C-alpha cells in the first residue's frame, strides 16, 4: 500500500490529532446538489481575488491544490464465478475522483484547509452527463471533503491542534486510513499532536455518527426548532484514542496505540490496542513491518443489542511482511513475503464476538490489488458474503526503475481464519496480481493492474458449484498539484 503523501491531499503525515465524523465516501459520489460545486469554486475565487484588508496584509496566504483521477475498470465473474452464467456479470466502467482545495496560512501559526470533491462513475446519474441546476442524484453532487483549521505551536512549540473535517492517517493505515484509491475517508472532530524529539503523539475525539439531532439543517436553526433525540436512545457514536510513534533509529519506527469506539444505538463500548514495528529502506538490506492488534470491551449490550446477552469484543489481527531490497544503480528490486490475518467469530460463543472489527482503515491492496477480501470477520461480499475472518499469505516482487517505472507481481493464498466446521472447508482460493506504474512527470502518473482470483470451496460453497476465475483489470491516470 503506497504511503507517499502528495500535498495535503495525501497530506502531511504529521497531522494526527482528530475530532471527526467518519465518512467513507460512496464510490459513486456524494449526495449534494451539483450547484454546490459552483458555489464552492466561486467562494474560493472570492477569497483569493477579493480578500478583505486584514487578509491582504498576509503575503499570498492561499495556495490551490487539486487532483483529477480517471480509471477504466473491467470486472468479471464477481457475482457467480461462472463464465457462462446468465445474466453476464462482466463489464467495463469508469470511476473518477476530482477534488480542489485551498490552503491558507496566516499569522500566529494559523492555517486552514478547505476541500471539495466529486467522486463517482462516468455516466451514472438520473439525467446523464449534463446536470445543471437540478437536484443531485447519486454521482451528481459535490461535497465538502475536508474543512478545518490548524493552530500550530499552540501553548507550546511542540503542540498543534486541528479542528473540523479532516483525514486521519496513522501507521500503515490498518486502522486509520484515507481510502485514497477509492473516494476517500474523512472525519469530523478534533486532533491534537505533540512532537517531542523522536516521539510523535496524536490524540483525537470524533463522532462517526451524530444521533442527537436528526435534521441536516439543525446547525442553522434555533433551539426551539431542533428536535433533540432521547439521550439514551440516540444513535450517536464516539471515537477517541491515542497513537504514539517513536522513531528510535534511522528508518525504524515503533508505534503503540489505544482506540475506543462507543455506539449508543447498541450499547457498544470497546477498545482496540496494538503495536507496530517497521523498518523500510530503498538501499540494499532487509525491510519489515509487523503489527499486532487486539480488541476487548463490550461489543453489544443485552439491553440494546439483538443477541439477548452482553457480547464482549475479542477480535485480533496480525499484519506483517519481511523482505530484502537490492539497490543497483538507479534501480531497486524488492522481494518479500506477507501475512494478513483477521480473526473470525466462532458460532459456539454467543456472548463473545471473536471476529475482528476493522474500524476506519484503508483496505486497498491490503490483501492484493484485486481487493477481493478485507481484514474483517465478514471478509468479502463475493458470492453473497462470507464470514470467518481471513488469512492471506503472499510472495511478491516489486521493481523500481530509474525513478519512473514500477513493475510488480504477487501470488496470494487465502483461507478462512475460522471455518466453524463447515463442510466446504476453509480454503477461499488463490490469486495472482501483476501491475505496472509510470511517473510521466512530477504531477502525473499512470497505473495498470491485472488481478485474477481462482475461488475455492469455502468461497463457492463446493459441491460442484461454478468456480471460474474472477478478474479485475484497471488502468488509471492521475494528476495532482
Order of alpha helices (4+ residues) and beta strands (2+ residues): beta-beta-alpha-alpha-beta-beta-beta-beta-beta-beta-beta-beta-beta-beta-beta-beta-beta-beta-beta-beta-beta-beta-beta-beta-beta-alpha-beta
